[in-house]
Amino acid sequence: MQTSELSRGGTVAERSFIVLILVGIAEVLVGLFSFSIALMADGVQSFADAVVSLIVWVGLRISRKAPDGKFHFGYYRAETFSSFVAAFFMGLLGVAILYASYLDFLYPTEIVNAELAMAVALIAAAVALVIFAFKRRAAKKYASLALKTDAFNSVKDVLTSVTAFLGIVLSKYFNIAQTDAVAGVIIAFFVFTVSYSIIKESSLVLMDACQCGDILSDIENVAKSVKHVLEVHDIRMRKLGPYLMGDMHVVVDGQMSVKEADRIATQIEEQVKKEFDEVTEIKIRIEPPEPENGKHKTNLVIEKKREES
């Protein structure tokens, strides 16, 4: 199931790449024809987003590879690493857009064929909005950070295309020559904001950070619901692409047989995987209770129950 989900996620990124390339070509050509730096900047960042989608697609394909002698836990983190690389590339393109906009601000050029440029910007915004809705649904369905990165790109595409449209309108019809360049600067800062957010999130995942407090308590409750489990502690999880892997310590009666303890561990693992689709593996460490005043906690609990009865 995991491999098929990654495959479908890769298909989303692949189709997005094709659409963005076509949009970028249209924007750059019309931008050159109309002398609109904002439209050209939007076209360049469409190409950048196409490259991001390509990187995400490659990362998702690599993630589908089975574990081997070198990568014992599989290639799931290739998906997260691809997000990091894509965001870094976006940042570099943001620098290029900012520089081009700065030059146009100093030496503004008059926009020609403004109506065509505005129409292309609006079409680009509409296409980006459709792509965003498609990617967002896929990212949520497959719990993919890489697709989430791609979806953020599409939000930026909508905003940058609308910004380019407004810059052209103000420059052409309100005779404010620098607004086209200002729109390019705003687009660049959109790029920087999204890049920073994605780099931060992917870096935390690559460093084994897991902001998953809710699921930890839920997993603990699932383990405690299994018969003969006395205590659960030290639950640890890590993200591997769209999935979670972890371990926990479970306390059972110290007099229990190895076979029975293994049965409990297997039952906990199966129940956790059943309740949480994103958990791909969880190791259970069975422990006896810690001694207390020469007696095991378990024995104390049993004696207390006997006294009460």
Buried (B, 14 or more C-beta within 10 A) or exposed (E): EBEEBBBBBBEBBBBBBEBBBEBBBBBBBBBEBBBBBBBBBBBBBBBBBBBBBBBBBBBBBBBBBEEEEEBEEBBBBBBBBBBBBBBBBBBEBBEBBBEBBEEBBEEBBEBEBBEBBBEBBBBBBEBBBEBBEBBBEBBEEBBBBBBBBBBBBBBBBBBBBBBBBBBBBBBBEEEBBBBBBBBBBBBBEBBBBBBEEBBEBBBBBBEEEBEBEEBBEBBBEBBEEBEEBBBBEEBBBBBBBBBBBBBBBBBBBBEBEEEBBEBBBEBBBEBBBEEBBBBBBBEBEBBBBEEEEEEBBBBEEEEEEEEEE
